[in-house]
């Protein structure tokens, strides 16, 4: 019952940016968030989440959600990650979570790996798939999402459901649902954007999505990801960027 009560969707922005998933990578056991000059967003995460929250940069930039991917078993980071950043992330992760810097010609791992605790979809042109499978302890399926190879940009997934861009066929949706054994639905976020992965961040218990998303989009996200309620206290949740 306690976990059921935690299943919530929060409407927020990162420094007025609607692409929350570009700045936040969320799993069931830890979160990695980009460094910010304003503490409002990170403070909101601390209020909402009961897991370690790792504030960092990767390669000196704060769009960490584009550069790493992870689940409760492990985390893979781009080879853009500096040694100092890697040590900081490693020291902040739960002890049981593996961390690996994975070198590949495709180095935006968050844009190109879409995973939950059980399976992963990966850009078919990603070469070092074995390293990802070993670290995340899941089977990686190298396949596009419709016409798009960068699967992490165009989808968001937890253990209940997978949300994808709208330019995908019914047969492909059915194939993915059978392959992953979860509900799969096309949608948009941020008033019609197909960049689902960068437009939101989710785990099995909570989701963060921009206030630019419509009520219809939010309702579908809640339904597929099995989220029970919405917290819309914008005085607390929405961050205003400091000048």
Secondary structure, DSSP 8 states (H G I E B T S, - for coil): -HHHHH-EEEE--BTTBS-GGGTEEE-SSEEEEE--S-SHHHHHHHHH--SEEEEE-BTTBS-GGGTEEE-SSEEEEETTS-HHHHHHHHHHS-TT-EEEEE--S---HHHHEEE-SSEEEE-TT-S-HHHHHHHHTSEEEE--BTTBS-TTTSEEE-SSEEEE-SSS-HHHHHHHHHHHTSEEEE--BTTTBS-HHHHEEE-SSEEEE-TTS-HHHHHHHHHHHT--EEE--HHHHS-----
